[in-house]
Amino acid sequence: MSKYTAFRCPEDLLDLAKVKAKKDRRSLSNYIITLIEKDVDPVELKEEQAAKPAKGKKG
């Protein structure tokens, strides 16, 4: 599942990212998601999610 997210980006960086995405034959969105996935440790994310208390429960 994905969720729409918007953020501000300097124009020169956006232009460079678009060129890089095109060279990689990716959409800009897919290119950015790929970069984030490479930077974020999936194990770390799972640990953070496990540490969060369930909604509606106190603890």
C-alpha positions, -999 to 999 in steps of 0.1 A, spaced: 0 0 0 13 35 -7 3 69 4 5 102 -15 32 125 -1 43 159 -12 74 178 -2 93 209 -14 126 203 -33 151 228 -47 145 231 -85 181 223 -94 180 191 -73 147 182 -88 160 186 -123 190 165 -116 168 138 -100 146 137 -131 176 132 -153 190 104 -132 155 88 -130 152 89 -168 187 74 -172 177 46 -149 144 42 -169 124 49 -137 97 73 -128 108 101 -105 86 87 -77 101 52 -81 136 67 -82 130 85 -49 114 55 -32 144 34 -43 168 59 -28 149 60 5 147 22 6 185 19 2 190 44 30 166 30 55 174 -2 73 143 -25 71 152 -43 104 153 -9 121 119 0 108 104 -33 121 119 -27 155 104 8 157 70 -5 146 71 -33 172 80 -8 199 50 14 192 20 7 214 -12 -4 196 -38 24 191 -64 26 218 -42 8 243 -24 26 271 11 15 280 
